[in-house]
Amino acid sequence: MPIADDDERRDDLAATSDSVREDARQVIEIEDEKRDIPAGDPRLTTLSREAERLAGQVHQKSRIERDLADEVNGDREPPRPSH
């Protein structure tokens, strides 16, 4: 594999990691905000749905990140089943 491809994969891996971290940061912020909202407030539902959406993105991006890491490391292990 050419060095340029390795460098590109490493850049993709770093970018994906940054994106996962940003989504996770947003989930934490939402969860902190939800703590101060009284039960029955419709914002709880809106914020919960947003947290769920972001958590789904974290899951999806983490899979991509794992695949990129496998490529960078030359791992040829079969994909692991998701739960």
C-alpha positions as CSV (number, residue, x, y, z in Angstrom):
1,M,0.0,0.0,0.0
2,P,1.5,3.4,-0.9
3,I,2.5,5.8,1.9
4,A,0.0,8.4,0.6
5,D,-2.9,5.9,1.2
6,D,-1.6,5.3,4.8
7,D,-1.4,9.0,5.4
8,E,-4.9,9.6,4.0
9,R,-6.3,6.8,6.2
10,R,-4.6,8.2,9.3
11,D,-6.1,11.6,8.5
12,D,-9.5,10.0,8.0
13,L,-9.1,8.2,11.3
14,A,-8.2,11.4,13.1
15,A,-11.1,13.3,11.6
16,T,-13.5,10.5,12.5
17,S,-12.2,10.5,16.0
18,D,-12.7,14.2,16.3
19,S,-16.2,13.9,15.0
20,V,-17.0,11.1,17.5
21,R,-15.7,13.3,20.3
22,E,-17.7,16.3,19.3
23,D,-21.0,14.2,19.1
24,A,-20.2,12.7,22.5
25,R,-19.6,16.2,23.9
26,Q,-23.0,17.3,22.6
27,V,-24.7,14.3,24.2
28,I,-23.1,15.2,27.6
29,E,-24.3,18.8,27.2
30,I,-27.8,17.7,26.4
31,E,-27.8,15.3,29.4
32,D,-26.6,18.1,31.7
33,E,-29.3,20.4,30.3
34,K,-32.0,17.8,30.9
35,R,-31.2,17.5,34.6
36,D,-32.5,21.0,35.2
37,I,-35.8,20.6,33.2
38,P,-38.8,19.7,35.3
39,A,-40.8,16.5,34.5
40,G,-43.6,17.2,32.1
41,D,-41.7,19.8,30.2
42,P,-41.9,19.0,26.4
43,R,-38.2,20.0,26.0
44,L,-37.3,16.7,27.8
45,T,-38.7,14.8,24.8
46,T,-37.0,17.0,22.3
47,L,-33.7,16.9,24.0
48,S,-33.9,13.1,24.6
49,R,-34.6,12.6,20.9
50,E,-31.6,14.7,20.0
51,A,-29.4,12.8,22.4
52,E,-30.6,9.5,20.9
53,R,-29.8,10.8,17.4
54,L,-26.3,11.9,18.4
55,A,-25.7,8.6,20.2
56,G,-26.6,6.8,17.0
57,Q,-24.1,8.9,15.1
58,V,-21.5,8.0,17.7
59,H,-22.2,4.3,17.2
60,Q,-22.1,4.6,13.4
61,K,-18.9,6.7,13.4
62,S,-17.2,4.4,15.9
63,R,-17.8,1.5,13.5
64,I,-16.2,3.5,10.7
65,E,-13.3,4.4,13.0
66,R,-12.7,0.8,13.9
67,D,-12.7,-0.2,10.2
68,L,-10.2,2.6,9.5
69,A,-8.0,1.5,12.4
70,D,-8.0,-2.0,11.1
71,E,-6.9,-0.8,7.7
72,V,-4.2,1.4,9.1
73,N,-2.9,-1.4,11.3
74,G,-3.2,-4.0,8.6
75,D,-5.7,-6.0,10.6
76,R,-7.6,-8.5,8.6
77,E,-9.8,-9.8,11.4
78,P,-13.4,-10.6,10.3
79,P,-15.9,-7.9,11.3
80,R,-17.4,-8.3,14.7
81,P,-21.1,-8.6,15.0
82,S,-22.9,-5.5,16.4
83,H,-25.2,-5.6,19.3
